[in-house]
Amino acid sequence: MTGIAEQVRVIRSMVEPMHVLRGSPYQVLIKTILSHRTKDEITDAVSEVLFDRYPDTASLKAADAAEVEEIIHPTGFFSVKAKRIIEVARIVDEKYGGHVPSTREKLLELPGVGPKTANCVLLYAYGEDAIPVDTHVHRIANRLGWVSETAPEKTEASLTKVVPKELWADINELLVTFGKTICRPVSPKCSECKLRMSCRYSSDSHK
């Protein structure tokens, strides 16, 4: 089987990594929470309006929930998300002086922050080595045989053991794009994939 580093190189030859908008830790944290079950384009548009109205934790913690709900309505689950980001803003502002924690442990203590969100903040806001694992990364890593796990959290832990650390920063961006364009959850374009012969999912790999 082709090594992971080589497979990453091949994936890079098939797709252009998605553009991840880096920002302040506050922006990355809130935006990632809003992105749950939401298309990137919608999250981007909503976040721009939200951050223009509430540029920091102090302003967001004091926000009227109904106004926040109206802004983030297109993201879905807007009532839950509004309460969550206001509460997160309050905790960060009052407990950490408005500075989003820069450690995984403290990030995971925030309400609604799981491993993926924590890793997004570490990677895209603080430039730390991390592998954010969403459904695309989880699916593709298992299809290609990099790991054999049933849950994204377990996939993340296993990936950190098998993926060369110098590639961690690239994995999320590459596999998300690859997962949206070629290795889709339903009706993947296996005939267009250069890795189909080493994929657990592709019928070509069993010929």
Biotite code that builds the C-alpha atoms (Angstrom):
import biotite.structure as struc

atoms = struc.array([
    struc.Atom([0.000, 0.000, 0.000], chain_id="A", res_id=1, res_name="MET", atom_name="CA", element="C"),
    struc.Atom([1.208, 3.478, -0.861], chain_id="A", res_id=2, res_name="THR", atom_name="CA", element="C"),
    struc.Atom([2.453, 5.437, 2.171], chain_id="A", res_id=3, res_name="GLY", atom_name="CA", element="C"),
    struc.Atom([0.382, 8.215, 3.688], chain_id="A", res_id=4, res_name="ILE", atom_name="CA", element="C"),
    struc.Atom([2.814, 10.958, 2.676], chain_id="A", res_id=5, res_name="ALA", atom_name="CA", element="C"),
    struc.Atom([2.650, 9.804, -0.935], chain_id="A", res_id=6, res_name="GLU", atom_name="CA", element="C"),
    struc.Atom([-1.134, 9.557, -0.829], chain_id="A", res_id=7, res_name="GLN", atom_name="CA", element="C"),
    struc.Atom([-1.332, 13.106, 0.507], chain_id="A", res_id=8, res_name="VAL", atom_name="CA", element="C"),
    struc.Atom([0.838, 14.198, -2.420], chain_id="A", res_id=9, res_name="ARG", atom_name="CA", element="C"),
    struc.Atom([-1.524, 12.440, -4.840], chain_id="A", res_id=10, res_name="VAL", atom_name="CA", element="C"),
    struc.Atom([-4.603, 14.028, -3.240], chain_id="A", res_id=11, res_name="ILE", atom_name="CA", element="C"),
    struc.Atom([-2.917, 17.422, -3.528], chain_id="A", res_id=12, res_name="ARG", atom_name="CA", element="C"),
    struc.Atom([-2.486, 16.762, -7.260], chain_id="A", res_id=13, res_name="SER", atom_name="CA", element="C"),
    struc.Atom([-6.229, 16.112, -7.623], chain_id="A", res_id=14, res_name="MET", atom_name="CA", element="C"),
    struc.Atom([-7.683, 19.025, -5.665], chain_id="A", res_id=15, res_name="VAL", atom_name="CA", element="C"),
    struc.Atom([-6.860, 22.485, -4.496], chain_id="A", res_id=16, res_name="GLU", atom_name="CA", element="C"),
    struc.Atom([-7.065, 22.829, -0.706], chain_id="A", res_id=17, res_name="PRO", atom_name="CA", element="C"),
    struc.Atom([-10.092, 24.795, 0.459], chain_id="A", res_id=18, res_name="MET", atom_name="CA", element="C"),
    struc.Atom([-9.399, 28.320, 1.575], chain_id="A", res_id=19, res_name="HIS", atom_name="CA", element="C"),
    struc.Atom([-9.606, 28.496, 5.348], chain_id="A", res_id=20, res_name="VAL", atom_name="CA", element="C"),
    struc.Atom([-10.081, 32.031, 6.580], chain_id="A", res_id=21, res_name="LEU", atom_name="CA", element="C"),
    struc.Atom([-7.622, 32.475, 9.385], chain_id="A", res_id=22, res_name="ARG", atom_name="CA", element="C"),
    struc.Atom([-8.534, 35.031, 11.956], chain_id="A", res_id=23, res_name="GLY", atom_name="CA", element="C"),
    struc.Atom([-8.254, 35.942, 15.581], chain_id="A", res_id=24, res_name="SER", atom_name="CA", element="C"),
    struc.Atom([-8.737, 33.122, 18.092], chain_id="A", res_id=25, res_name="PRO", atom_name="CA", element="C"),
    struc.Atom([-12.114, 34.646, 18.950], chain_id="A", res_id=26, res_name="TYR", atom_name="CA", element="C"),
    struc.Atom([-13.215, 34.605, 15.322], chain_id="A", res_id=27, res_name="GLN", atom_name="CA", element="C"),
    struc.Atom([-12.002, 31.063, 14.659], chain_id="A", res_id=28, res_name="VAL", atom_name="CA", element="C"),
    struc.Atom([-13.652, 29.752, 17.816], chain_id="A", res_id=29, res_name="LEU", atom_name="CA", element="C"),
    struc.Atom([-17.048, 31.318, 17.204], chain_id="A", res_id=30, res_name="ILE", atom_name="CA", element="C"),
    struc.Atom([-17.017, 30.580, 13.482], chain_id="A", res_id=31, res_name="LYS", atom_name="CA", element="C"),
    struc.Atom([-16.216, 26.926, 14.034], chain_id="A", res_id=32, res_name="THR", atom_name="CA", element="C"),
    struc.Atom([-19.079, 26.572, 16.508], chain_id="A", res_id=33, res_name="ILE", atom_name="CA", element="C"),
    struc.Atom([-21.433, 28.147, 13.960], chain_id="A", res_id=34, res_name="LEU", atom_name="CA", element="C"),
    struc.Atom([-20.162, 25.847, 11.189], chain_id="A", res_id=35, res_name="SER", atom_name="CA", element="C"),
    struc.Atom([-21.687, 22.727, 12.747], chain_id="A", res_id=36, res_name="HIS", atom_name="CA", element="C"),
    struc.Atom([-23.964, 21.139, 10.130], chain_id="A", res_id=37, res_name="ARG", atom_name="CA", element="C"),
    struc.Atom([-23.683, 24.228, 7.966], chain_id="A", res_id=38, res_name="THR", atom_name="CA", element="C"),
    struc.Atom([-22.190, 24.843, 4.537], chain_id="A", res_id=39, res_name="LYS", atom_name="CA", element="C"),
    struc.Atom([-18.958, 26.831, 4.515], chain_id="A", res_id=40, res_name="ASP", atom_name="CA", element="C"),
    struc.Atom([-20.398, 29.560, 2.300], chain_id="A", res_id=41, res_name="GLU", atom_name="CA", element="C"),
    struc.Atom([-23.230, 30.194, 4.740], chain_id="A", res_id=42, res_name="ILE", atom_name="CA", element="C"),
    struc.Atom([-20.906, 30.180, 7.743], chain_id="A", res_id=43, res_name="THR", atom_name="CA", element="C"),
    struc.Atom([-18.586, 32.659, 6.037], chain_id="A", res_id=44, res_name="ASP", atom_name="CA", element="C"),
    struc.Atom([-21.375, 35.079, 5.167], chain_id="A", res_id=45, res_name="ALA", atom_name="CA", element="C"),
    struc.Atom([-23.015, 34.914, 8.592], chain_id="A", res_id=46, res_name="VAL", atom_name="CA", element="C"),
    struc.Atom([-19.707, 35.244, 10.449], chain_id="A", res_id=47, res_name="SER", atom_name="CA", element="C"),
    struc.Atom([-18.811, 38.410, 8.560], chain_id="A", res_id=48, res_name="GLU", atom_name="CA", element="C"),
    struc.Atom([-22.023, 40.088, 9.693], chain_id="A", res_id=49, res_name="VAL", atom_name="CA", element="C"),
    struc.Atom([-21.728, 38.732, 13.242], chain_id="A", res_id=50, res_name="LEU", atom_name="CA", element="C"),
    struc.Atom([-18.153, 39.911, 13.772], chain_id="A", res_id=51, res_name="PHE", atom_name="CA", element="C"),
    struc.Atom([-18.926, 43.325, 12.337], chain_id="A", res_id=52, res_name="ASP", atom_name="CA", element="C"),
    struc.Atom([-21.685, 43.692, 14.936], chain_id="A", res_id=53, res_name="ARG", atom_name="CA", element="C"),
    struc.Atom([-19.864, 41.919, 17.783], chain_id="A", res_id=54, res_name="TYR", atom_name="CA", element="C"),
    struc.Atom([-16.091, 42.223, 17.239], chain_id="A", res_id=55, res_name="PRO", atom_name="CA", element="C"),
    struc.Atom([-14.976, 40.704, 20.538], chain_id="A", res_id=56, res_name="ASP", atom_name="CA", element="C"),
    struc.Atom([-16.047, 38.625, 23.512], chain_id="A", res_id=57, res_name="THR", atom_name="CA", element="C"),
    struc.Atom([-17.098, 41.668, 25.547], chain_id="A", res_id=58, res_name="ALA", atom_name="CA", element="C"),
    struc.Atom([-19.635, 42.782, 22.946], chain_id="A", res_id=59, res_name="SER", atom_name="CA", element="C"),
    struc.Atom([-20.902, 39.283, 22.181], chain_id="A", res_id=60, res_name="LEU", atom_name="CA", element="C"),
    struc.Atom([-21.455, 38.314, 25.828], chain_id="A", res_id=61, res_name="LYS", atom_name="CA", element="C"),
    struc.Atom([-23.677, 41.390, 26.221], chain_id="A", res_id=62, res_name="ALA", atom_name="CA", element="C"),
    struc.Atom([-25.585, 40.752, 23.017], chain_id="A", res_id=63, res_name="ALA", atom_name="CA", element="C"),
    struc.Atom([-29.325, 40.279, 22.885], chain_id="A", res_id=64, res_name="ASP", atom_name="CA", element="C"),
    struc.Atom([-29.966, 36.615, 22.057], chain_id="A", res_id=65, res_name="ALA", atom_name="CA", element="C"),
    struc.Atom([-32.791, 37.478, 19.654], chain_id="A", res_id=66, res_name="ALA", atom_name="CA", element="C"),
    struc.Atom([-30.494, 39.739, 17.643], chain_id="A", res_id=67, res_name="GLU", atom_name="CA", element="C"),
    struc.Atom([-27.807, 37.069, 17.472], chain_id="A", res_id=68, res_name="VAL", atom_name="CA", element="C"),
    struc.Atom([-30.396, 34.490, 16.425], chain_id="A", res_id=69, res_name="GLU", atom_name="CA", element="C"),
    struc.Atom([-31.530, 36.756, 13.595], chain_id="A", res_id=70, res_name="GLU", atom_name="CA", element="C"),
    struc.Atom([-27.974, 37.130, 12.300], chain_id="A", res_id=71, res_name="ILE", atom_name="CA", element="C"),
    struc.Atom([-27.049, 33.456, 12.479], chain_id="A", res_id=72, res_name="ILE", atom_name="CA", element="C"),
    struc.Atom([-30.459, 32.113, 11.439], chain_id="A", res_id=73, res_name="HIS", atom_name="CA", element="C"),
    struc.Atom([-29.170, 30.738, 8.082], chain_id="A", res_id=74, res_name="PRO", atom_name="CA", element="C"),
    struc.Atom([-26.754, 28.386, 9.883], chain_id="A", res_id=75, res_name="THR", atom_name="CA", element="C"),
    struc.Atom([-29.553, 26.285, 11.353], chain_id="A", res_id=76, res_name="GLY", atom_name="CA", element="C"),
    struc.Atom([-30.027, 25.379, 15.016], chain_id="A", res_id=77, res_name="PHE", atom_name="CA", element="C"),
    struc.Atom([-29.768, 29.134, 15.491], chain_id="A", res_id=78, res_name="PHE", atom_name="CA", element="C"),
    struc.Atom([-31.411, 29.265, 18.904], chain_id="A", res_id=79, res_name="SER", atom_name="CA", element="C"),
    struc.Atom([-29.024, 26.721, 20.416], chain_id="A", res_id=80, res_name="VAL", atom_name="CA", element="C"),
    struc.Atom([-26.018, 28.222, 18.665], chain_id="A", res_id=81, res_name="LYS", atom_name="CA", element="C"),
    struc.Atom([-26.885, 31.760, 19.768], chain_id="A", res_id=82, res_name="ALA", atom_name="CA", element="C"),
    struc.Atom([-27.071, 30.752, 23.418], chain_id="A", res_id=83, res_name="LYS", atom_name="CA", element="C"),
    struc.Atom([-23.876, 28.764, 23.089], chain_id="A", res_id=84, res_name="ARG", atom_name="CA", element="C"),
    struc.Atom([-21.682, 31.442, 21.506], chain_id="A", res_id=85, res_name="ILE", atom_name="CA", element="C"),
    struc.Atom([-22.951, 34.082, 23.932], chain_id="A", res_id=86, res_name="ILE", atom_name="CA", element="C"),
    struc.Atom([-22.111, 31.801, 26.855], chain_id="A", res_id=87, res_name="GLU", atom_name="CA", element="C"),
    struc.Atom([-18.700, 30.944, 25.403], chain_id="A", res_id=88, res_name="VAL", atom_name="CA", element="C"),
    struc.Atom([-18.007, 34.653, 24.923], chain_id="A", res_id=89, res_name="ALA", atom_name="CA", element="C"),
    struc.Atom([-18.982, 35.328, 28.528], chain_id="A", res_id=90, res_name="ARG", atom_name="CA", element="C"),
    struc.Atom([-16.693, 32.623, 29.899], chain_id="A", res_id=91, res_name="ILE", atom_name="CA", element="C"),
    struc.Atom([-13.745, 33.663, 27.747], chain_id="A", res_id=92, res_name="VAL", atom_name="CA", element="C"),
    struc.Atom([-14.243, 37.329, 28.622], chain_id="A", res_id=93, res_name="ASP", atom_name="CA", element="C"),
    struc.Atom([-14.690, 36.838, 32.357], chain_id="A", res_id=94, res_name="GLU", atom_name="CA", element="C"),
    struc.Atom([-12.391, 33.880, 33.004], chain_id="A", res_id=95, res_name="LYS", atom_name="CA", element="C"),
    struc.Atom([-9.625, 34.571, 30.490], chain_id="A", res_id=96, res_name="TYR", atom_name="CA", element="C"),
    struc.Atom([-9.793, 38.335, 30.067], chain_id="A", res_id=97, res_name="GLY", atom_name="CA", element="C"),
    struc.Atom([-11.133, 38.052, 26.531], chain_id="A", res_id=98, res_name="GLY", atom_name="CA", element="C"),
    struc.Atom([-8.267, 35.860, 25.364], chain_id="A", res_id=99, res_name="HIS", atom_name="CA", element="C"),
    struc.Atom([-9.333, 32.497, 23.944], chain_id="A", res_id=100, res_name="VAL", atom_name="CA", element="C"),
    struc.Atom([-7.368, 29.678, 25.612], chain_id="A", res_id=101, res_name="PRO", atom_name="CA", element="C"),
    struc.Atom([-4.450, 28.340, 23.609], chain_id="A", res_id=102, res_name="SER", atom_name="CA", element="C"),
    struc.Atom([-4.407, 24.845, 25.070], chain_id="A", res_id=103, res_name="THR", atom_name="CA", element="C"),
    struc.Atom([-6.553, 21.907, 24.061], chain_id="A", res_id=104, res_name="ARG", atom_name="CA", element="C"),
    struc.Atom([-7.465, 21.122, 27.657], chain_id="A", res_id=105, res_name="GLU", atom_name="CA", element="C"),
    struc.Atom([-8.865, 24.566, 28.407], chain_id="A", res_id=106, res_name="LYS", atom_name="CA", element="C"),
    struc.Atom([-10.621, 24.836, 25.054], chain_id="A", res_id=107, res_name="LEU", atom_name="CA", element="C"),
    struc.Atom([-12.422, 21.555, 25.666], chain_id="A", res_id=108, res_name="LEU", atom_name="CA", element="C"),
    struc.Atom([-13.770, 22.943, 28.938], chain_id="A", res_id=109, res_name="GLU", atom_name="CA", element="C"),
    struc.Atom([-15.795, 25.537, 27.031], chain_id="A", res_id=110, res_name="LEU", atom_name="CA", element="C"),
    struc.Atom([-19.452, 24.593, 26.379], chain_id="A", res_id=111, res_name="PRO", atom_name="CA", element="C"),
    struc.Atom([-20.046, 23.187, 22.921], chain_id="A", res_id=112, res_name="GLY", atom_name="CA", element="C"),
    struc.Atom([-16.347, 22.870, 22.136], chain_id="A", res_id=113, res_name="VAL", atom_name="CA", element="C"),
    struc.Atom([-15.306, 19.388, 21.068], chain_id="A", res_id=114, res_name="GLY", atom_name="CA", element="C"),
    struc.Atom([-12.035, 18.051, 19.657], chain_id="A", res_id=115, res_name="PRO", atom_name="CA", element="C"),
    struc.Atom([-12.651, 19.363, 16.139], chain_id="A", res_id=116, res_name="LYS", atom_name="CA", element="C"),
    struc.Atom([-13.384, 22.915, 17.292], chain_id="A", res_id=117, res_name="THR", atom_name="CA", element="C"),
    struc.Atom([-10.452, 22.898, 19.699], chain_id="A", res_id=118, res_name="ALA", atom_name="CA", element="C"),
    struc.Atom([-8.088, 21.708, 16.976], chain_id="A", res_id=119, res_name="ASN", atom_name="CA", element="C"),
    struc.Atom([-9.382, 24.331, 14.537], chain_id="A", res_id=120, res_name="CYS", atom_name="CA", element="C"),
    struc.Atom([-8.549, 27.058, 17.052], chain_id="A", res_id=121, res_name="VAL", atom_name="CA", element="C"),
    struc.Atom([-5.118, 25.589, 17.739], chain_id="A", res_id=122, res_name="LEU", atom_name="CA", element="C"),
    struc.Atom([-4.294, 25.163, 14.050], chain_id="A", res_id=123, res_name="LEU", atom_name="CA", element="C"),
    struc.Atom([-5.922, 28.132, 12.331], chain_id="A", res_id=124, res_name="TYR", atom_name="CA", element="C"),
    struc.Atom([-5.639, 30.746, 15.096], chain_id="A", res_id=125, res_name="ALA", atom_name="CA", element="C"),
    struc.Atom([-2.498, 29.760, 16.982], chain_id="A", res_id=126, res_name="TYR", atom_name="CA", element="C"),
    struc.Atom([-0.555, 27.904, 14.298], chain_id="A", res_id=127, res_name="GLY", atom_name="CA", element="C"),
    struc.Atom([-0.147, 24.811, 16.450], chain_id="A", res_id=128, res_name="GLU", atom_name="CA", element="C"),
    struc.Atom([0.166, 21.322, 14.984], chain_id="A", res_id=129, res_name="ASP", atom_name="CA", element="C"),
    struc.Atom([-3.286, 19.724, 15.080], chain_id="A", res_id=130, res_name="ALA", atom_name="CA", element="C"),
    struc.Atom([-5.605, 17.641, 12.909], chain_id="A", res_id=131, res_name="ILE", atom_name="CA", element="C"),
    struc.Atom([-9.220, 18.829, 12.960], chain_id="A", res_id=132, res_name="PRO", atom_name="CA", element="C"),
    struc.Atom([-11.360, 15.792, 12.118], chain_id="A", res_id=133, res_name="VAL", atom_name="CA", element="C"),
    struc.Atom([-14.808, 16.309, 10.634], chain_id="A", res_id=134, res_name="ASP", atom_name="CA", element="C"),
    struc.Atom([-16.971, 13.814, 8.758], chain_id="A", res_id=135, res_name="THR", atom_name="CA", element="C"),
    struc.Atom([-14.903, 14.151, 5.573], chain_id="A", res_id=136, res_name="HIS", atom_name="CA", element="C"),
    struc.Atom([-11.582, 13.521, 7.291], chain_id="A", res_id=137, res_name="VAL", atom_name="CA", element="C"),
    struc.Atom([-13.059, 10.641, 9.283], chain_id="A", res_id=138, res_name="HIS", atom_name="CA", element="C"),
    struc.Atom([-14.578, 9.000, 6.200], chain_id="A", res_id=139, res_name="ARG", atom_name="CA", element="C"),
    struc.Atom([-11.572, 9.339, 3.920], chain_id="A", res_id=140, res_name="ILE", atom_name="CA", element="C"),
    struc.Atom([-8.947, 8.339, 6.473], chain_id="A", res_id=141, res_name="ALA", atom_name="CA", element="C"),
    struc.Atom([-10.871, 5.115, 7.047], chain_id="A", res_id=142, res_name="ASN", atom_name="CA", element="C"),
    struc.Atom([-11.587, 4.486, 3.366], chain_id="A", res_id=143, res_name="ARG", atom_name="CA", element="C"),
    struc.Atom([-7.909, 4.809, 2.525], chain_id="A", res_id=144, res_name="LEU", atom_name="CA", element="C"),
    struc.Atom([-6.927, 2.552, 5.394], chain_id="A", res_id=145, res_name="GLY", atom_name="CA", element="C"),
    struc.Atom([-4.906, 5.143, 7.289], chain_id="A", res_id=146, res_name="TRP", atom_name="CA", element="C"),
    struc.Atom([-6.958, 4.211, 10.350], chain_id="A", res_id=147, res_name="VAL", atom_name="CA", element="C"),
    struc.Atom([-9.766, 1.839, 11.229], chain_id="A", res_id=148, res_name="SER", atom_name="CA", element="C"),
    struc.Atom([-12.039, 3.669, 13.631], chain_id="A", res_id=149, res_name="GLU", atom_name="CA", element="C"),
    struc.Atom([-15.762, 4.134, 14.161], chain_id="A", res_id=150, res_name="THR", atom_name="CA", element="C"),
    struc.Atom([-15.799, 7.650, 15.620], chain_id="A", res_id=151, res_name="ALA", atom_name="CA", element="C"),
    struc.Atom([-14.112, 10.933, 14.600], chain_id="A", res_id=152, res_name="PRO", atom_name="CA", element="C"),
    struc.Atom([-12.520, 11.346, 18.032], chain_id="A", res_id=153, res_name="GLU", atom_name="CA", element="C"),
    struc.Atom([-10.814, 7.972, 17.712], chain_id="A", res_id=154, res_name="LYS", atom_name="CA", element="C"),
    struc.Atom([-9.812, 8.754, 14.135], chain_id="A", res_id=155, res_name="THR", atom_name="CA", element="C"),
    struc.Atom([-8.083, 11.923, 15.311], chain_id="A", res_id=156, res_name="GLU", atom_name="CA", element="C"),
    struc.Atom([-6.097, 10.075, 17.954], chain_id="A", res_id=157, res_name="ALA", atom_name="CA", element="C"),
    struc.Atom([-5.044, 7.410, 15.468], chain_id="A", res_id=158, res_name="SER", atom_name="CA", element="C"),
    struc.Atom([-4.133, 9.927, 12.767], chain_id="A", res_id=159, res_name="LEU", atom_name="CA", element="C"),
    struc.Atom([-1.717, 11.721, 15.082], chain_id="A", res_id=160, res_name="THR", atom_name="CA", element="C"),
    struc.Atom([0.144, 8.421, 15.391], chain_id="A", res_id=161, res_name="LYS", atom_name="CA", element="C"),
    struc.Atom([0.409, 7.574, 11.682], chain_id="A", res_id=162, res_name="VAL", atom_name="CA", element="C"),
    struc.Atom([0.474, 10.891, 9.815], chain_id="A", res_id=163, res_name="VAL", atom_name="CA", element="C"),
    struc.Atom([3.882, 12.617, 9.673], chain_id="A", res_id=164, res_name="PRO", atom_name="CA", element="C"),
    struc.Atom([3.671, 15.701, 11.880], chain_id="A", res_id=165, res_name="LYS", atom_name="CA", element="C"),
    struc.Atom([4.789, 18.006, 9.090], chain_id="A", res_id=166, res_name="GLU", atom_name="CA", element="C"),
    struc.Atom([1.562, 17.091, 7.255], chain_id="A", res_id=167, res_name="LEU", atom_name="CA", element="C"),
    struc.Atom([-0.883, 17.669, 10.111], chain_id="A", res_id=168, res_name="TRP", atom_name="CA", element="C"),
    struc.Atom([-1.643, 21.229, 9.081], chain_id="A", res_id=169, res_name="ALA", atom_name="CA", element="C"),
    struc.Atom([-2.595, 20.099, 5.559], chain_id="A", res_id=170, res_name="ASP", atom_name="CA", element="C"),
    struc.Atom([-4.829, 17.139, 6.342], chain_id="A", res_id=171, res_name="ILE", atom_name="CA", element="C"),
    struc.Atom([-8.086, 18.924, 7.159], chain_id="A", res_id=172, res_name="ASN", atom_name="CA", element="C"),
    struc.Atom([-8.012, 21.351, 4.252], chain_id="A", res_id=173, res_name="GLU", atom_name="CA", element="C"),
    struc.Atom([-7.040, 18.716, 1.691], chain_id="A", res_id=174, res_name="LEU", atom_name="CA", element="C"),
    struc.Atom([-9.412, 15.978, 2.807], chain_id="A", res_id=175, res_name="LEU", atom_name="CA", element="C"),
    struc.Atom([-12.391, 18.292, 3.198], chain_id="A", res_id=176, res_name="VAL", atom_name="CA", element="C"),
    struc.Atom([-11.955, 19.494, -0.378], chain_id="A", res_id=177, res_name="THR", atom_name="CA", element="C"),
    struc.Atom([-11.297, 15.955, -1.584], chain_id="A", res_id=178, res_name="PHE", atom_name="CA", element="C"),
    struc.Atom([-14.390, 14.770, 0.291], chain_id="A", res_id=179, res_name="GLY", atom_name="CA", element="C"),
    struc.Atom([-16.613, 17.415, -1.248], chain_id="A", res_id=180, res_name="LYS", atom_name="CA", element="C"),
    struc.Atom([-15.431, 16.968, -4.821], chain_id="A", res_id=181, res_name="THR", atom_name="CA", element="C"),
    struc.Atom([-14.289, 13.366, -5.364], chain_id="A", res_id=182, res_name="ILE", atom_name="CA", element="C"),
    struc.Atom([-14.462, 11.095, -2.306], chain_id="A", res_id=183, res_name="CYS", atom_name="CA", element="C"),
    struc.Atom([-18.028, 12.117, -1.542], chain_id="A", res_id=184, res_name="ARG", atom_name="CA", element="C"),
    struc.Atom([-20.087, 10.355, 1.138], chain_id="A", res_id=185, res_name="PRO", atom_name="CA", element="C"),
    struc.Atom([-22.645, 9.240, -1.449], chain_id="A", res_id=186, res_name="VAL", atom_name="CA", element="C"),
    struc.Atom([-21.768, 8.384, -5.048], chain_id="A", res_id=187, res_name="SER", atom_name="CA", element="C"),
    struc.Atom([-18.026, 9.075, -4.784], chain_id="A", res_id=188, res_name="PRO", atom_name="CA", element="C"),
    struc.Atom([-16.262, 9.655, -8.084], chain_id="A", res_id=189, res_name="LYS", atom_name="CA", element="C"),
    struc.Atom([-14.020, 6.606, -7.794], chain_id="A", res_id=190, res_name="CYS", atom_name="CA", element="C"),
    struc.Atom([-13.354, 6.552, -11.541], chain_id="A", res_id=191, res_name="SER", atom_name="CA", element="C"),
    struc.Atom([-11.686, 9.969, -11.239], chain_id="A", res_id=192, res_name="GLU", atom_name="CA", element="C"),
    struc.Atom([-9.626, 9.090, -8.158], chain_id="A", res_id=193, res_name="CYS", atom_name="CA", element="C"),
    struc.Atom([-5.950, 8.289, -8.557], chain_id="A", res_id=194, res_name="LYS", atom_name="CA", element="C"),
    struc.Atom([-6.022, 6.381, -5.268], chain_id="A", res_id=195, res_name="LEU", atom_name="CA", element="C"),
    struc.Atom([-8.867, 4.021, -6.137], chain_id="A", res_id=196, res_name="ARG", atom_name="CA", element="C"),
    struc.Atom([-6.564, 0.988, -6.317], chain_id="A", res_id=197, res_name="MET", atom_name="CA", element="C"),
    struc.Atom([-5.523, 1.382, -2.681], chain_id="A", res_id=198, res_name="SER", atom_name="CA", element="C"),
    struc.Atom([-8.928, 2.388, -1.307], chain_id="A", res_id=199, res_name="CYS", atom_name="CA", element="C"),
    struc.Atom([-10.966, 0.067, 0.899], chain_id="A", res_id=200, res_name="ARG", atom_name="CA", element="C"),
    struc.Atom([-14.181, 1.516, -0.523], chain_id="A", res_id=201, res_name="TYR", atom_name="CA", element="C"),
    struc.Atom([-13.495, 1.457, -4.267], chain_id="A", res_id=202, res_name="SER", atom_name="CA", element="C"),
    struc.Atom([-14.485, -1.727, -6.104], chain_id="A", res_id=203, res_name="SER", atom_name="CA", element="C"),
    struc.Atom([-11.380, -1.304, -8.277], chain_id="A", res_id=204, res_name="ASP", atom_name="CA", element="C"),
    struc.Atom([-9.153, -2.060, -5.277], chain_id="A", res_id=205, res_name="SER", atom_name="CA", element="C"),
    struc.Atom([-10.575, -5.578, -5.105], chain_id="A", res_id=206, res_name="HIS", atom_name="CA", element="C"),
    struc.Atom([-9.949, -6.507, -8.715], chain_id="A", res_id=207, res_name="LYS", atom_name="CA", element="C"),
])
